[in-house]
Amino acid sequence: MSLRHSPLQAEHEALGAKLVDFGGWEMPLSYGSGTIAEHLACRRQAACFDVSHLGTVRLEGAGSFERLQAVFSNDLRKIGPGRAQYTHLLSDEGGVLDDIIVWWAGQDRFEVMPNASNTSRVLEAIGGRDVTAERAVIAVQGPQARRVVAGVAPAAAEVPRFGVAPFDFEGSSCLVAGTGYTGEDGVECSVPLEVAAPLWRAILAEGATAAGLGARDTLRLEAGLPLHGHELGPSINPLEAGLGWVVGWQKESFVGKGALEAIRAAGGPSRRLQGLLTGQRRPPRDHDRVLRGGEEVGEVTSGNFSPVLERGIALAFLPAALGPGDNVEIDLRGRPAGAEVVKPPFHKLDPSRRAPQ
C-alpha cells in the first residue's frame, strides 16, 4: 500500500526533512538541526509541527452530542461549544482502542481527532464523515508559540487553553484549538488545503523552528503523556494508565463503563503507569525489563534521552504498591541501570534532578 502524504509534503522536502513511514503516512522525523535541537526549541521558544496525519471525523446535526456521549468515555457535559476535550474510545472490556481529542466547534458540530491509524475504527464507532484529506493541521508549541501565531493570525493566538475558535487566514475559514502534545502552551490550527503551505511558511518566518515526529515523541515523553500502542491500547485500561479523569462516571452509560466499574469496585488496578528517572545518559528503550530485588516487576513502555534533564527517562507499568521515591533497576539490554520512580512530567521536576554540568 502506498504511503499517504501531508499537504505540506513539498515544504518538508524543501527543508531537507528526513521522511519516515508513520501510521501509513510519509512524515518528517527531523530536519537539519536534529531532534534534540528541535526539542529544545519547543521548550525554550517555539516549534512548528505538521500533524496532518491525525484523523478528523466530522459529526454535524441533531443527535451528534448524544452519539458521542454514548460511545466515548469522557463526559461532554463538562464542557460546551467552543471547547475541546480529551477522551477515549474503549472496548467492552475497558481497553483503550484509541485516545482522541474532540473539538466542539459549534452547537451541533464536532471535529473528532483520532490517531492516524485508528481513523476508520473511530468512524465506524461514531459515524460522521472523514474529512482528513480536506485539511492540514499545524501545531505551534512552546513558550513563544502565541507570540509567533499572533504575528500571522492574531485571532488564533487568543484561543484559551482547550478552547476552540474560528479564525481567518488569507480569506479562508480556519479552526484553532488551544491543545497540543508537548507539555508546552500552544495551539493547533486546522486549515483548508489551499492555505496550508502559506500558513506553515508564515509561522516559520515569524521565528518558529520546524520540528518533526522525533522531537514530538521526546517532548510528549518528557511531559509524561501517553502514546497509543505504548501506554494505551486494547489491553490497557484508563485507570491503570492514570487517566481516571477521562472517565465520565456520572454518565448513565458508555462503551466499557461496566468493566471499569468492576475494576474500581475491586479496589483499583493491580498495576499503574509510573515515571522512571535514571542516573545516566544512556536511555531506556521500549520493552526493557524493570527489576526490583532481582525480580521482574514491569516493562518499559516508552524510553528515551531527556534533552532537558540530560538523563534517561522512561514510562512503565509497575505494581500499584510502588510509587514515587521507590528505587528499581532497568535492564538496558544486558546492562543494569538504577532508576527512581517519579511522578511526571519529567521536564518540570526539581532542577536538582538535572544531570550535573
C-alpha positions as CSV (number, residue, x, y, z in Angstrom):
1,M,0.0,0.0,0.0
2,S,1.4,3.4,-1.0
3,L,2.0,6.0,1.8
4,R,-0.2,8.9,2.2
5,H,1.3,12.4,2.0
6,S,0.7,15.5,4.0
7,P,-0.5,18.6,2.2
8,L,2.9,20.1,3.4
9,Q,5.0,17.4,1.7
10,A,6.7,19.8,-0.6
11,E,7.5,22.1,2.3
12,H,9.2,19.3,4.2
13,E,11.2,18.3,1.2
14,A,12.4,21.9,0.6
15,L,13.6,22.0,4.2
16,G,15.6,18.8,3.8
17,A,13.4,16.8,6.2
18,K,14.2,13.1,7.0
19,L,10.9,11.4,6.0
20,V,9.7,8.2,7.5
21,D,6.6,5.9,7.4
22,F,4.4,6.8,10.4
23,G,1.0,5.1,10.6
24,G,0.8,4.8,6.8
25,W,1.9,8.5,6.2
26,E,5.2,9.7,5.0
27,M,6.0,12.3,7.6
28,P,9.1,14.3,8.8
29,L,11.1,12.6,11.5
30,S,13.5,15.6,11.8
31,Y,15.1,18.4,9.9
32,G,18.7,19.6,9.5
33,S,19.2,20.8,13.1
34,G,18.2,17.4,14.5
35,T,15.7,16.1,17.1
36,I,17.5,17.5,20.2
37,A,17.7,21.0,18.8
38,E,14.1,20.9,17.7
39,H,13.1,19.6,21.1
40,L,14.9,22.4,23.0
41,A,13.5,25.0,20.6
42,C,10.0,23.9,21.7
43,R,10.9,24.0,25.4
44,R,12.6,27.4,25.1
45,Q,11.0,29.3,22.2
46,A,8.5,27.9,19.7
47,A,8.4,24.9,17.3
48,C,6.0,24.2,14.4
49,F,4.8,20.6,13.8
50,D,2.9,19.2,10.8
51,V,0.3,16.8,12.4
52,S,-1.9,16.4,9.4
53,H,-1.6,12.6,9.7
54,L,-4.0,12.8,12.6
55,G,-7.5,12.0,11.6
56,T,-10.5,14.3,11.6
57,V,-14.0,12.8,11.7
58,R,-16.8,15.5,11.5
59,L,-20.1,15.0,13.2
60,E,-22.8,17.5,12.4
61,G,-26.5,17.9,13.1
62,A,-29.1,16.7,15.7
63,G,-28.0,13.7,17.7
64,S,-24.3,14.3,17.4
65,F,-23.9,15.1,21.0
66,E,-25.8,12.1,22.1
67,R,-23.9,9.8,19.8
68,L,-20.5,10.9,21.3
69,Q,-21.8,10.7,24.8
70,A,-22.9,7.1,24.3
71,V,-19.6,5.9,22.8
72,F,-16.7,7.9,24.3
73,S,-15.6,7.6,27.9
74,N,-15.4,11.3,28.9
75,D,-18.5,13.4,29.7
76,L,-19.1,16.3,27.2
77,R,-21.4,17.9,29.8
78,K,-18.2,19.1,31.5
79,I,-17.6,21.4,28.6
80,G,-19.7,23.1,25.8
81,P,-19.4,24.6,22.3
82,G,-16.0,26.4,21.8
83,R,-14.1,23.9,24.0
84,A,-12.0,20.8,23.4
85,Q,-11.9,17.6,25.4
86,Y,-9.6,14.6,25.7
87,T,-11.4,11.3,25.7
88,H,-11.2,7.5,25.0
89,L,-12.8,5.0,22.7
90,L,-13.0,1.9,24.8
91,S,-13.7,-1.8,24.2
92,D,-16.4,-3.6,26.1
93,E,-13.6,-4.9,28.3
94,G,-12.4,-1.4,29.1
95,G,-9.3,-1.4,27.0
96,V,-8.3,1.8,25.1
97,L,-9.0,1.3,21.4
98,D,-8.0,4.9,20.8
99,D,-7.4,8.2,22.6
100,I,-9.0,11.2,21.0
101,I,-9.4,15.0,21.1
102,V,-12.9,16.2,20.5
103,W,-13.2,19.8,19.2
104,W,-16.7,21.1,19.9
105,A,-16.7,23.6,17.0
106,G,-20.4,24.7,17.0
107,Q,-23.7,23.9,18.7
108,D,-24.1,20.7,16.6
109,R,-20.7,20.3,15.0
110,F,-17.8,18.3,16.4
111,E,-14.4,17.7,14.9
112,V,-13.2,14.3,16.4
113,M,-9.4,13.8,16.1
114,P,-8.2,10.1,16.4
115,N,-4.7,8.8,15.9
116,A,-3.7,8.3,12.3
117,S,-4.1,4.5,12.2
118,N,-7.4,4.5,14.1
119,T,-9.5,6.9,12.0
120,S,-11.5,4.1,10.3
121,R,-12.2,2.5,13.7
122,V,-13.5,5.7,15.2
123,L,-15.5,6.5,12.1
124,E,-17.2,3.1,12.4
125,A,-17.9,3.7,16.1
126,I,-19.5,7.2,15.8
127,G,-20.5,7.7,12.2
128,G,-19.9,11.1,10.6
129,R,-17.6,12.0,7.7
130,D,-13.9,11.5,7.4
131,V,-12.5,15.0,6.3
132,T,-8.9,14.2,7.0
133,A,-7.9,14.7,3.3
134,E,-9.7,18.1,3.2
135,R,-7.4,20.0,5.7
136,A,-4.0,20.3,7.2
137,V,-3.2,20.5,10.9
138,I,-0.3,22.6,12.1
139,A,0.7,22.7,15.7
140,V,2.7,25.6,17.2
141,Q,4.1,24.8,20.6
142,G,6.4,26.5,23.2
143,P,6.6,29.5,25.5
144,Q,6.8,31.8,22.5
145,A,4.1,30.0,20.4
146,R,1.3,32.5,20.9
147,R,3.6,35.4,20.1
148,V,4.6,33.7,16.9
149,V,1.0,32.9,15.9
150,A,-0.1,36.5,16.8
151,G,2.2,37.8,14.0
152,V,0.4,35.6,11.5
153,A,-3.2,35.2,12.7
154,P,-3.9,37.3,15.8
155,A,-7.3,35.7,16.5
156,A,-5.8,32.2,16.5
157,A,-3.3,33.3,19.2
158,E,-6.1,34.3,21.5
159,V,-7.8,30.9,21.9
160,P,-7.6,29.8,25.5
161,R,-6.2,26.5,26.7
162,F,-8.5,23.8,25.5
163,G,-10.6,26.4,23.7
164,V,-11.8,26.1,20.1
165,A,-12.4,29.1,17.8
166,P,-12.7,30.1,14.2
167,F,-10.1,32.3,12.6
168,D,-9.4,33.7,9.1
169,F,-6.2,33.3,7.2
170,E,-5.8,34.8,3.7
171,G,-9.5,34.8,3.2
172,S,-10.0,31.1,4.2
173,S,-12.1,30.0,7.2
174,C,-9.9,28.0,9.7
175,L,-10.3,26.5,13.1
176,V,-7.9,26.6,16.1
177,A,-7.7,24.8,19.4
178,G,-5.6,25.5,22.4
179,T,-4.3,22.0,22.5
180,G,-1.0,20.1,21.9
181,Y,1.1,17.1,22.8
182,T,4.4,18.6,24.1
183,G,3.7,19.8,27.7
184,E,4.0,23.4,26.5
185,D,1.5,26.1,25.8
186,G,0.4,26.4,22.2
187,V,-2.2,25.9,19.5
188,E,-3.2,23.5,16.8
189,C,-4.6,25.0,13.6
190,S,-6.9,23.1,11.2
191,V,-6.8,24.8,7.8
192,P,-8.1,24.3,4.3
193,L,-5.5,22.8,1.8
194,E,-5.1,26.0,-0.1
195,V,-3.7,27.9,2.8
196,A,-1.7,25.1,4.5
197,A,1.7,25.9,2.9
198,P,1.3,29.7,3.2
199,L,0.5,29.4,6.9
200,W,3.4,27.0,7.5
201,R,5.8,29.4,5.8
202,A,4.4,32.4,7.6
203,I,4.8,30.7,11.0
204,L,8.4,29.8,10.3
205,A,9.1,33.3,9.1
206,E,7.9,34.6,12.5
207,G,10.7,32.6,14.2
208,A,9.3,29.1,14.9
209,T,11.6,26.1,14.4
210,A,10.3,23.3,12.1
211,A,10.2,20.2,14.2
212,G,9.5,16.5,13.3
213,L,8.0,13.5,14.9
214,G,11.2,12.6,16.7
215,A,11.0,15.8,18.8
216,R,7.3,15.4,19.2
217,D,7.9,12.0,20.8
218,T,10.7,13.1,23.1
219,L,8.6,16.1,24.1
220,R,5.5,14.1,24.9
221,L,7.6,11.6,26.9
222,E,9.2,14.3,29.0
223,A,5.7,15.6,29.6
224,G,4.6,12.1,30.7
225,L,1.9,12.0,28.0
226,P,0.8,8.5,26.8
227,L,1.2,7.2,23.3
228,H,-1.3,4.8,21.8
229,G,0.3,1.5,21.2
230,H,2.7,2.1,24.1
231,E,1.0,3.4,27.3
232,L,-2.5,2.9,25.8
233,G,-4.0,0.0,23.9
234,P,-6.7,-2.7,23.9
235,S,-5.0,-4.5,26.8
236,I,-4.6,-1.3,28.9
237,N,-7.5,0.5,30.7
238,P,-7.5,4.2,31.6
239,L,-7.4,3.5,35.3
240,E,-4.0,1.7,35.2
241,A,-2.7,4.4,32.8
242,G,-3.5,7.1,35.4
243,L,-6.3,8.6,33.4
244,G,-9.3,8.0,35.6
245,W,-10.2,11.7,35.0
246,V,-11.1,10.7,31.4
247,V,-13.9,8.5,32.7
248,G,-17.4,10.1,32.9
249,W,-18.6,8.1,35.9
250,Q,-21.7,10.2,36.2
251,K,-22.9,9.3,32.7
252,E,-25.7,6.7,32.5
253,S,-23.7,4.6,30.1
254,F,-20.8,4.4,27.6
255,V,-18.9,1.6,26.0
256,G,-16.7,-0.1,28.6
257,K,-18.2,1.6,31.6
258,G,-19.2,-1.7,33.3
259,A,-15.7,-3.1,33.0
260,L,-14.2,0.0,34.6
261,E,-16.7,0.0,37.4
262,A,-15.8,-3.6,38.2
263,I,-12.1,-2.7,38.4
264,R,-12.8,0.2,40.7
265,A,-15.1,-1.9,42.9
266,A,-12.3,-4.5,43.2
267,G,-10.0,-1.9,44.7
268,G,-8.5,-0.5,41.5
269,P,-5.9,-1.8,39.1
270,S,-3.1,-4.0,40.1
271,R,-0.6,-2.0,38.1
272,R,-0.1,1.7,37.4
273,L,1.8,3.7,34.9
274,Q,4.8,5.4,36.5
275,G,7.8,7.5,35.5
276,L,11.4,6.3,35.8
277,L,14.4,8.6,36.1
278,T,17.8,7.0,35.6
279,G,21.2,8.4,36.7
280,Q,22.9,8.1,33.3
281,R,22.6,9.4,29.8
282,R,22.1,6.0,28.2
283,P,18.4,5.9,27.5
284,P,16.0,3.1,28.4
285,R,14.1,1.6,25.4
286,D,10.7,0.1,24.8
287,H,10.4,-3.4,26.3
288,D,13.4,-3.1,28.6
289,R,12.8,-5.1,31.8
290,V,12.2,-3.3,35.1
291,L,13.6,-5.2,38.1
292,R,13.2,-4.8,41.9
293,G,15.2,-7.1,44.2
294,G,16.2,-9.2,41.2
295,E,12.6,-9.9,40.2
296,E,11.0,-8.5,37.1
297,V,8.2,-6.2,38.1
298,G,7.4,-4.4,34.8
299,E,8.5,-3.4,31.3
300,V,9.4,-0.1,29.8
301,T,6.6,1.2,27.5
302,S,8.5,4.3,26.3
303,G,12.0,5.3,27.0
304,N,14.4,7.9,25.6
305,F,17.0,10.5,26.4
306,S,15.6,13.7,28.1
307,P,17.2,16.7,26.5
308,V,16.1,18.9,29.4
309,L,17.4,16.6,32.2
310,E,20.2,15.1,30.2
311,R,19.4,11.7,31.6
312,G,17.5,8.6,30.5
313,I,13.8,8.6,31.3
314,A,11.0,6.1,30.8
315,L,7.4,5.2,31.4
316,A,6.5,1.7,32.7
317,F,3.6,-0.2,34.2
318,L,4.6,-1.2,37.7
319,P,2.8,-2.9,40.7
320,A,0.4,-0.5,42.2
321,A,2.2,-0.7,45.6
322,L,5.3,1.1,44.1
323,G,5.3,4.9,43.9
324,P,7.5,8.0,43.7
325,G,10.7,7.6,45.7
326,D,11.0,3.9,45.3
327,N,14.1,2.5,43.5
328,V,14.2,-0.1,40.8
329,E,16.6,-1.2,38.1
330,I,16.2,-1.2,34.3
331,D,17.9,-3.9,32.3
332,L,19.3,-1.8,29.5
333,R,19.8,-4.7,27.1
334,G,22.1,-6.5,29.5
335,R,23.5,-3.5,31.4
336,P,21.6,-2.7,34.6
337,A,20.9,0.9,35.5
338,G,19.4,2.2,38.7
339,A,16.2,4.3,38.4
340,E,13.9,6.2,40.7
341,V,10.2,6.1,40.4
342,V,9.0,9.7,39.9
343,K,5.8,11.4,39.0
344,P,5.9,13.0,35.5
345,P,6.1,15.5,33.9
346,F,9.9,14.9,33.8
347,H,10.8,18.4,32.5
348,K,9.1,20.0,35.5
349,L,11.0,18.1,38.1
350,D,13.1,20.0,40.6
351,P,16.2,21.4,38.8
352,S,18.4,19.4,41.1
353,R,17.3,16.3,39.1
354,R,19.1,17.5,36.1
355,A,22.4,15.9,35.2
356,P,25.5,17.8,36.6
357,Q,27.1,20.1,34.1
